Amino acid sequence: MRSTYITRFLILFTCVLLFGTSTSSITQAATTTAKTFRFNLYLEPVTLDPALSSDSTTSTIVEAIFEGLVRTQPNGAIEPGVAESWTISPDGKTYIFTLRADARWSNGEPLVASEFIDAWQRVLSPATRSPLASMLFPIAHAQDYYKGTLTDASQLGFQALDDHTLQIVLQQPLPYFLETLSSPAFFPVHATSMTASTHWGSQASSIVSNGPFVVNNWTKGRSITLARNPQYAQAEKVHFDQVFIRFINDPDKENNMYRSGAIDWSGITESNIPTYKMTNTMRKETVYPNTASLYYYTFNVNKKPFNNINIRKAFAMSIKRSSLISPKSAYGFVPPVIKGATSTFRKEYPVTNFETSAKIARQLLKKGMKEEHITSLPSITLITNGEGNQYVANQITDMWKRNLGVTIKVKVENFYTLLQDKQKKNYQIARSGWSADYNDPAAFLELFTSWNSENTSGWKNSTYDAHITKAYSLTDAKARMKEYRAAEKMLTDQMVAIPLYYFNTYFLQKSNVHDVYVDYSGAIHFVYGYKK
């Protein structure tokens, strides 16, 4: 889900870096009380529209102010959200959800089943340009509607049976479907407020939501303040009266803010606050979550010279991953914490078809250039964003210079320009990252299907699509994992992208803060947190 998507969970190298400032106005706004939770986010969301929530930063806030049919627990298990119960047909294709009778919007209006239907149709509308649309494709006829080959929305596999009953029919059984329902792709939206304001989703006053919190104030470029939603059906579970979120990109200030007690929680990585800079107290307050996040570089396979598979392989094989900042080198696309049939996918299917060798890389480069009938490579630019990512880019381009004799220009863009350039395929090599929307290999492997809007590589392969589609149809876990592994092997055989490392994230949490956690997607969950 997050990056997308994915980017999911599309995800930045520093998407969980949280930075602070010490201006008097902000300090005044976030007074220290047992009922206020304070932290910082590296990026400021452009919008809090659930349909456009494609990065972990935005999702962190969206998932606090909106709620879908279900929620996920810290261990990844599903618990009721707006739906108080549900049944699944024996064939695993039909789900019927019963909504809470007391489910309401933050303005006090009742939330009814048809508002989910309207929101899902909007996600599937090409006019919305939702990066999450493919999350709904397992639903009967959803992909056809998205493509425009089906125009009658009444034929879609979801309908409101009455105000408090919702039915979803899948194309075929999907073992992890309930997990996907916790994604913002499936959140309801308040249609009246959305159509009433041209600033819907981007200004505090425009947002009517249904989650544990509401947006109380949004000072652009500085902060967002969330307030406890008294209309939330499970309000007794919410302990914070206020959540104060800052948008500051400065590691030193972030470090100082945490040390001084001005923030309660800090998401960090080795790239900006090394462990040797921590105090003993900070080390004791360090938590290491099992996130499912991948850092990788994407090739535009339609732009020379990366239309050539051997040139792509040369670039991938010349990188010494153990020299990069993360100790978790990646040679495959599915992170170690993602489930397999009986263990994790990575334990069941170690990556064995990938090799790192400067010598072989030079041979492949020579072969690829001969195939392209060129004696020198064209000018090549790698696009990335942020200081931490630039540091990684400099490491890798140094390796390409040293091992291949190729000089690569590094262009640093802001995050949203980077996303736009990738969507427009206005690049040769681009920094990418993704966090899982759900705990299944498909959360990563579906990124490279022909129908996924997050596939910005230009690569399409019908055999690859067939592996993913077949996996969807299998209820036997072992058979399903075999299809996933066959698909992943195609990615590394054709080197569509370069897996570099799995995120080595950790965060600091004050000892009096409880039940705040980071899930496997990298999103921060604080809605049921408290101080003691």
Secondary structure, 3 states (H helix, E strand, C coil): CCCCCCCECCCCCCCCCCCCCCCHHHHHHCCCCCCEEEEEECCCCCCCCHHHCCCHHHHHHHHHHCCCCEEECCCCCEEECCEEEEEECCCCCEEEEEECCCCECCCCCECCHHHHHHHHHHHHCCCCCCCCHHHHCCECCHHHHHHCCCCCHHHCCEEEEECCEEEEEECCCCCCHHHHCCCHHHCCCCHHHHHHCCCCCCCHHHCCCCCCEEEEEEECCCEEEEEECCCCCCHHHCCCCEEEEEECCCHHHHHHHHHHCCCCEEEECCCCCCHHHCCHHHHHCEECCCCCEEEEEEECCCCCCCCCHHHHHHHHHCCCHHHCCCCCECCCCCCCCCECCCCEHHHHCCCCCCCCCHHHHHHHHHHHHHHCCCCCCCCCEEEEEHHHHHHHHHHHHHHHHHHHCCCCEEEEECHHHHHHHHHCCCCCEEEEEEECCCCCCHHHHHHHCCCCCCCCCCCCCHHHHHHHHHHHHCCCHHHHHHHHHHHHHHHHHHCCEEEEEECCCEEEECCCEECCEECCCCCEECCCCEEC
